[in-house]
Each structure stands twice: as C-alpha cells, then as structure tokens.
C-alpha cells in the first residue's frame, strides 16, 4: 500500500466512482428517516430535541473516519437511549431532573464513559465480547426494548400526562386518563403511524417518515395546531454544538453513572458487531469488529464532547441504507451534510412540529424491533432458547432495561455452561467408512478389550465429574475385560484445574486395574495443560499418538502379542 493510501479511512478504501450516485440517493433516503427518528429518541432520553440531531453530526463523521464497516450506520438508537434513561432515572441523583441541563450533561458523560470503555476494549482486542450475547438473548432483549419504547410513546400520541414509577404504574397512568384524550393530538399521532405503515407496505421506495413529518408539520403550521391544545416541539437551539467536557458534573456522579455506561458498552458492542457482521456477510465481505469498536469509541467520545447522548450501530438504519442500494460510508457523509444543513438553516421551520408526530415515528421504530419472525424461528428450533428469549424480553419490559441487560448477559453465560455441561460422550467403533459414534452407555465397547472414548468439549469444573463417571461406567460394564482406554482428544481443547484433578484420580483408578490409558490426537496446548497437572508423568510417552488409527493399530498389536487381554477382574 502506498503511503498516501494509508491516509484514506478504512471504510472508504477501494471506493469506486460508480458508487457515488447510488450513495447520494441512499444518503438522502437515510436522512429522511434518520433525522426524524433521532429527534424522536430525545423523548426517550428526555434531552433537548437538538441533541438528537447532534448524534448524526460529529459521531457519525468520526465513525466514517475510524471504523471499517462499509455500511454500518451510527447514531442515536432506541436501545441505548432506553438504557440511558432507565439508568439515570434509577440513579435518582438529587437535584437532577429529566430535561434539565445537568441531566443533559450526565447523558453526555455516559457517552464519554462508554467511549472510554470502548477504547479499552479495542486496546485489549475484546471484540469477542460481542459474542457473549447469544442470538436468542439479543432477539429477546431488543424485542423487549421495542415493546418498552412503543408503549412509552402512547401518552405523547394521545395527548395525556406520562406516569412515573415502575412499568405497571406507567401503563396504568395513561390508561386511567383515556377519558382526557386530546383528539387533535391523537389525530397527528395516529396519522403519523398510518402514513408510515402505508408507505412501508405500498410504496417502500419513498421514505414515509419524511412524508409524515413534512406533511403533518405543514398541516400543523397552517392550522395553528398549538392553539387546539396540540403540544409542539417549540424553539430549537440550532447551530453547531458547543465542544467541551460536560459541565457541572461531580466525581460522585461519575461513579453513579458507571453502571449505565457499562450497560451501554455491552449493547453497543453486541448490537454493532452483529449488525456489521451480518451486512458484511451479505455482501461477501469480512468485518473487522475490533476496528469498528475503535470507530464506535471515537463516535461516543465525539458524542460526549458535543453534548449529546450515547450512539450505537443501528440495525434499522443500516437496513435502510442497504435497501436503498448504498455502497459505502459516503452515504453516511451525505447524512452528516444534510443534518448540518438542518441545524444551520431549518430548525426554525420545525418549531410547529407536533410532539405526537415524533412519538408516532418512534413507536413504529419500537414495533419494528419486536422480532416476531425471529422468535418464531427460535421456537421451532429450540424450546429452551425460546424460553430464554421470552424471559429476557419480559425482564426488559417489566423490570427495566438495566435488569434486562443483566439477565441477558447472565442467561447467555449460563447457556454456554449448560451446553458444555450436557456435552455427550461417545464410544467410537471402527467401520469400513471410518468411525461410528455410539453414545457412551454401559455395555458399549469399541473392540473386545478396547474403549475409544470421545468428548467434544473442553473439560472444566462443571462437566468433569460427568466425563469421569460415564467412562468408569463404560469400563465396568464392558462385555469384555478392558485392557486399553484410548482418549480421543481431538474434541478437547483445554482442561481446567478441577478437571485436571478428576483426570488424575481417573487415571490412577484405571492403572490400578491394569487398564492402559492412551491419548490420541491431543493438541500441543492440551498436552501443556496436562503437564501442568502432572498428568503426563502418569502416562507412558509411547502411549501418546498424533493419529487415532495408529493408536488402534498399537492396541491390536498388543493383543496379538499377548494372545488375549488380561482380565481386569483377575488383576484386581
């Protein structure tokens, strides 16, 4: 690579001039949807409307410069917005009220802290953390977020006061006010939802969001909607954001928001990595998750310094960009330019925009996060994972987003442990075609006097006892006295201390009954681990084979030399 080429952002390398036209059109389409969306997300974060626009300015531009994904769209996101609002509400910091300058400063501080955590993740190459939320858990989590986000828009859509407290109290609050519904407000909210649904179903190439916003804004301005009791956006402080650290924040508040930043950090990595990978695979490209983490880190630091909230890789916006035939991050630069135009010249025109219109846009986004198709696929494939997805979704809806992310991570880790705990053990039998894998049950053997034992998981504290017991039962119940046990190590990448202790005991027991323990196909890393536990000292070096067929041939030669295997019961 030439020196000057290294200055080109990773996401723009290999750009072709033929992509420029489609990228501009895709950028215009994306901006038409993204700008109203991020303005609506401020109803979740409870920050000024302009902060939503700021998420599509410096953060998106920084990701283009530092990230690697050609299509990933970074900006305000419903999931992280909900986590942010829930975390700050739960913190209950004295004197900090939603919508206040200090509240906005704390939102920016969470973005900064999230960015710092992402920098650490990049330095330590922790992109694999995105894999710790399984697909079923992530679908359940995002579906729960979608339900929460959609339900939280209902008060603004029907023109009643929002409730406080836990989830049931909030829902009861708007339900108990149905007699006070503002019909003009509901007309704008329901009209927005109807326009978005109709355009999505019948005219998907035209962005319904921009039609709803521009059309209903025009109606509201011409009819003086505010005079009919319709709440409108009001004055928006346009212009460029003020760059600097959040002001008026204390050290104690930094510590309080740490857990919220950590929750955002996990979701940013998991959601962005999943989105980036899926779209890269779709186009036959490779994703560089660690490089994208650097881009997301820079984007969130830019968000914190420009006074806005946490940004994330958005699956919905990325899907819009892909559907509109966008080919690169040039489309996102078009969004940055259009957002800048809105901030500098068009904010005055938005003052009469009904809040119900933005709430309608966000409600449709929230409903779109409810992945019913994904839940159906999980239900057909695995009842256990479907239950995990539902538990995660219900936890998010009823217990809140912070509880949901905690349960999501815990369930993902428990799922990994449970799968390895239930790893089946096999006894291999040779055939003309290779090997038959028979479930390791008492009475099954590979050959008279031989058991070839196969286990397809690393050995650790949770499954070591089961591994040992099943092998001992197979040896004790074998139809012929066992002379050799060949451990086929091809499926065992590692052994922890607890499992090492179990193996020491197992080998000692087998040797006491004159049963030779033989290792076949162990990886060098596994041998090194076994050596640390002094296991290799208990095994004859001549009984370690790099090939399973060689180990079987050695057993057969030993049988031929001795005519018949020594009976285990006689030797005992």
Order of alpha helices (4+ residues) and beta strands (2+ residues): alpha-alpha-alpha-beta-alpha-alpha-alpha-alpha-alpha-alpha-alpha-alpha-alpha-beta-alpha-alpha-alpha-alpha-alpha-alpha-beta-beta-beta-alpha-beta-alpha-beta-alpha-beta-alpha-alpha
